[in-house]
Every structure is written in structure tokens, then in C-alpha cells.
Amino acid sequence: MSASNAPPSRDRQRRAVRPHLPMRPLWLCRMCAAPWPCQPARLLLVIEYQRDRVGLSIYMAGLLFEATADLIKLNPNPAPSPADMFARFVGWIARRAARDSIGSERLEGPSQSA
């Protein structure tokens, strides 16, 4: 078997499926170091909660509370902006839901209401 046809190593496979989880108390992604929830984490959360958008919002609101407390302890001046924290943890869910509903309307076509 040539090197290009060789199966991926176990290390590479483990890295490929490693979840994008928060590194607390910094609230950075353990995988990509972006502010958590990073884009891959958001996608994984949407998939996990695909039938329970309200549950996802409640879960993320709880994490918003925890992250705000952690980040204020680390750096009280200036404290994290409440608007920025809301957008980061919860606001993206509504934007994603709106985008998803627009996309599904395009796929299904115009509604046939009388």
C-alpha cells in the first residue's frame, strides 16, 4: 500500500473527531482556541439539539451565566459586554433558526395557504 492510500493514523482519527469544548475559565475552544462557542461547536450543538431549539437556548443561557461569572473573575475591568456575551452564547441560535427556516422555505417552495 502506498503512503497516499494508507489508512489514517489513530492520532489523526482522534483529532478529527475531537469535540470543540470550552476551556474554562477562559471560555476558549480547546480545539481551535477561538472564543467558545466557536463555529464548529455551534454546528455540533445545532445537530445535537436539532429537535429542541428551546432546550438549546436554555442550555446556552445557563452557560452564558457561568461564562460571564468566570470572565468577570479573570478580568473585572473592563467586564465582558452583556450584549457581546448574549450574542456569543444565545443570540446566534435565533439567527441560525431564521436562516434555517428561510432555507427550508426555498426548498419547499411558496406555501399554499387559501
N, C-alpha and C positions, 0 to 999 in steps of 0.2 A: 504494500500500500504506500503510495507516495505521500509526502508531507501535506499536500493540499487536500488529499482525500482522507486523511487521518481523522478519527473522531476527536471532538474537542476534549481537552483535558478536564479532569474533575474540578480543578481550580477555576477554569473558565466557566464551566457549567454553574458552579456555586455563585460566582459573581453575577452571572446573567440572571439568576432568579432571586438574588438578594433583595429584600424589600427596602423601599425608601422610607425608613423610620426616623423619628426625631431623635436628635442627640440633645438630651436635656441636661442642664437648664438653658443651653444656648438656643435651642429650637432651630437647629440647622439639620439638614438631612445627613444621615450617617453615610449615605452612598455618594451623593454628589455635592455636598456642602452648601447647597442653596438654602435659602430660608424655607423652613418646613411649614406647611406642606408644599413641596416642590411640584412641578408639573407631573412627573411620574407618580408621585404619591396621590395627587388629586385624581388621576386616571384610575389608579388602583382602588381608591375609596369609592369612586362612582360605580365601578364594576361591582365591588363588594356590596354596596347599598343600592343596587340598581332598581330594586322594587320598594325601597323605603327611603325616599328623599328626605322626609321629615326626620327619620331616625338619624340620617347622616347630619342634618342640620343641628340636631340636639347634641350628638356626639362632638361635633366640631365646636359648638358653643361652649361645651364643658372644657375642651382643650384650649379654647381662647382664654377662658378664665385662668387656667393653670399656667399657660404661657405668659400671660400678662403679669401674673404674680412673680414667676421666675425671672422674667426680663427686668422688672422693676427692682428686684433684689440685686441683680447684677449691675444695673446702671440706672439709678433713680433720676439722674439729671443728664440729659433730658429723658423722661419716661417715654415709653413707646406711645405713639399717637393712637388714641382709641379708634379713629377712623381707619388708619392703616391696619391695625390689628384685626378689626372687623372684616375688612376687605380680604385680608390674608387668610383668615380662618373660616369665615362664614359667607361673605359676600360672593365669592366665586361660585358657590353652589347655585344660587338663583340665576346668575349669568349663564351657567352651564345648562340649567334646566330650560331657560328661554331659548338658548341655541339649539338644544336637542329637540324642543317642540317645533321650532321653525324648520329644522331639518326633516322631521317626520312628516310635517305638512307638505313639504316639497315632494317627498317620496309617495305620499298617499294621494296627492292632488287636492284640488279645492273640495271643501265639504259640501255635501248635497243637502242643505237644510231648506225646508219649504217655508 
